[in-house]
Each structure stands twice: as structure tokens, then as C-alpha cells.
């Protein structure tokens, strides 16, 4: 089973780190791009728990 996530660079939003607070980022792009990127992030973070 391949658990790697596939990314299409043309649909990735832009992510910029906050120079004052490195734990904060600004995500820019279309609403659909940002939502899809956040969905992929959640899926990636939950993947180790699903294997348990």
C-alpha cells in the first residue's frame, strides 16, 4: 500500500513563514487550493493513527 500523498505543484497554495513568529504562516491561493492543502495536511497527520 502506497501511503505517499500526490501533489500537483500547479494547485499548491503559497505558504510564507511569519518573520516575527516562525510558528505562524500565511497561506495564500484560491479558497479551493487552500482548503485542499489543509485537507491533505490533516490526512497526512492522521495517517500514522489510522495504521494503528
N, CA and C atoms as a LAMMPS dump frame, in Angstrom:
ITEM: TIMESTEP
0
ITEM: NUMBER OF ATOMS
156
ITEM: BOX BOUNDS ff ff ff
-5.0000000000000000e+02 5.0000000000000000e+02
-5.0000000000000000e+02 5.0000000000000000e+02
-5.0000000000000000e+02 5.0000000000000000e+02
ITEM: ATOMS id mol type element x y z
1 1 1 N 0.849 -1.196 0
2 1 2 C 0 0 0
3 1 3 C 0.884 1.244 0
4 2 1 N 0.641 2.14 -0.92
5 2 2 C 1.41 3.374 -1.007
6 2 3 C 0.69 4.453 -0.212
7 3 1 N 1.319 4.955 0.866
8 3 2 C 0.691 5.983 1.69
9 3 3 C 1.186 7.374 1.34
10 4 1 N 2.064 7.489 0.347
11 4 2 C 2.568 8.805 -0.053
12 4 3 C 1.434 9.621 -0.666
13 5 1 N 1.44 10.892 -0.38
14 5 2 C 0.434 11.779 -0.945
15 5 3 C 0.962 12.368 -2.239
16 6 1 N 0.089 12.451 -3.224
17 6 2 C 0.465 13.008 -4.513
18 6 3 C 0.133 14.498 -4.511
19 7 1 N 1.069 15.312 -4.979
20 7 2 C 0.858 16.751 -5.037
21 7 3 C 1.071 17.233 -6.46
22 8 1 N 0.197 18.103 -6.903
23 8 2 C 0.336 18.752 -8.195
24 8 3 C 0.783 20.181 -7.913
25 9 1 N 1.999 20.52 -8.3
26 9 2 C 2.566 21.833 -7.995
27 9 3 C 1.706 22.974 -8.522
28 10 1 N 0.936 22.749 -9.563
29 10 2 C 0.114 23.822 -10.116
30 10 3 C -1.072 24.169 -9.221
31 11 1 N -1.43 23.293 -8.278
32 11 2 C -2.573 23.569 -7.409
33 11 3 C -2.169 23.825 -5.964
34 12 1 N -0.875 23.903 -5.702
35 12 2 C -0.433 24.155 -4.333
36 12 3 C -0.536 25.636 -4.005
37 13 1 N -1.054 25.956 -2.832
38 13 2 C -1.082 27.359 -2.42
39 13 3 C 0.322 27.807 -2.016
40 14 1 N 0.508 29.091 -1.877
41 14 2 C 1.778 29.626 -1.425
42 14 3 C 1.763 29.721 0.091
43 15 1 N 2.876 29.311 0.716
44 15 2 C 2.995 29.341 2.169
45 15 3 C 4.217 30.177 2.525
46 16 1 N 4.01 31.183 3.355
47 16 2 C 5.088 32.078 3.756
48 16 3 C 5.167 32.101 5.275
49 17 1 N 6.368 31.892 5.817
50 17 2 C 6.562 31.94 7.268
51 17 3 C 6.53 33.384 7.746
52 18 1 N 5.967 33.577 8.922
53 18 2 C 5.945 34.889 9.563
54 18 3 C 7.352 35.169 10.082
55 19 1 N 8.014 36.26 9.663
56 19 2 C 9.382 36.52 10.112
57 19 3 C 9.483 36.82 11.608
58 20 1 N 8.391 37.246 12.224
59 20 2 C 8.409 37.556 13.647
60 20 3 C 8.13 36.313 14.49
61 21 1 N 7.224 35.459 14.029
62 21 2 C 6.836 34.253 14.76
63 21 3 C 6.911 33.058 13.81
64 22 1 N 7.991 32.271 13.891
65 22 2 C 8.173 31.163 12.948
66 22 3 C 7.129 30.048 13.058
67 23 1 N 6.308 30.063 14.099
68 23 2 C 5.256 29.055 14.227
69 23 3 C 3.999 29.452 13.454
70 24 1 N 3.981 30.668 12.919
71 24 2 C 2.832 31.14 12.148
72 24 3 C 3.203 31.222 10.679
73 25 1 N 2.248 30.917 9.832
74 25 2 C 2.449 31.032 8.387
75 25 3 C 1.253 31.72 7.76
76 26 1 N 1.475 32.277 6.594
77 26 2 C 0.398 32.842 5.782
78 26 3 C 0.239 31.916 4.584
79 27 1 N -0.972 31.442 4.385
80 27 2 C -1.273 30.57 3.251
81 27 3 C -2.103 31.386 2.27
82 28 1 N -1.609 31.491 1.045
83 28 2 C -2.354 32.259 0.051
84 28 3 C -2.598 31.41 -1.187
85 29 1 N -3.676 31.702 -1.828
86 29 2 C -4.098 30.971 -3.018
87 29 3 C -5.603 31.063 -3.098
88 30 1 N -6.175 30.358 -4.027
89 30 2 C -7.636 30.378 -4.11
90 30 3 C -8.207 29.621 -2.908
91 31 1 N -9.45 29.895 -2.606
92 31 2 C -10.099 29.235 -1.482
93 31 3 C -10.027 27.717 -1.643
94 32 1 N -10.281 27.229 -2.837
95 32 2 C -10.255 25.781 -3.105
96 32 3 C -8.851 25.209 -2.904
97 33 1 N -7.814 25.936 -3.354
98 33 2 C -6.432 25.476 -3.187
99 33 3 C -6.054 25.37 -1.721
100 34 1 N -6.404 26.4 -0.953
101 34 2 C -6.055 26.421 0.464
102 34 3 C -6.796 25.309 1.211
103 35 1 N -8.078 25.148 0.939
104 35 2 C -8.859 24.091 1.597
105 35 3 C -8.322 22.709 1.254
106 36 1 N -7.99 22.489 -0.011
107 36 2 C -7.448 21.193 -0.422
108 36 3 C -6.107 20.927 0.249
109 37 1 N -5.27 21.954 0.354
110 37 2 C -3.969 21.785 1.011
111 37 3 C -4.153 21.463 2.493
112 38 1 N -5.099 22.12 3.142
113 38 2 C -5.363 21.838 4.554
114 38 3 C -5.925 20.424 4.728
115 39 1 N -6.781 19.989 3.814
116 39 2 C -7.308 18.617 3.858
117 39 3 C -6.18 17.598 3.718
118 40 1 N -5.226 17.871 2.801
119 40 2 C -4.091 16.959 2.634
120 40 3 C -3.221 16.928 3.887
121 41 1 N -3.038 18.093 4.509
122 41 2 C -2.247 18.16 5.738
123 41 3 C -2.893 17.342 6.848
124 42 1 N -4.192 17.465 7.01
125 42 2 C -4.912 16.692 8.028
126 42 3 C -4.787 15.198 7.746
127 43 1 N -4.963 14.8 6.49
128 43 2 C -4.851 13.384 6.124
129 43 3 C -3.449 12.857 6.419
130 44 1 N -2.448 13.674 6.129
131 44 2 C -1.066 13.248 6.383
132 44 3 C -0.807 13.11 7.881
133 45 1 N -1.334 14.031 8.679
134 45 2 C -1.124 13.971 10.123
135 45 3 C -1.891 12.828 10.766
136 46 1 N -3.036 12.457 10.211
137 46 2 C -3.839 11.37 10.762
138 46 3 C -3.387 9.984 10.288
139 47 1 N -2.605 9.919 9.229
140 47 2 C -2.193 8.64 8.65
141 47 3 C -1.508 7.703 9.653
142 48 1 N -0.581 8.175 10.492
143 48 2 C 0.056 7.254 11.455
144 48 3 C -0.958 6.653 12.437
145 49 1 N -2.011 7.387 12.763
146 49 2 C -3.002 6.894 13.705
147 49 3 C -3.918 5.856 13.055
148 50 1 N -4.141 5.985 11.767
149 50 2 C -5.014 5.046 11.053
150 50 3 C -4.347 3.672 10.931
151 51 1 N -3.013 3.649 10.924
152 51 2 C -2.281 2.375 10.781
153 51 3 C -2.285 1.581 12.085
154 52 1 N -2.628 2.213 13.193
155 52 2 C -2.625 1.53 14.5
156 52 3 C -3.797 0.606 14.661
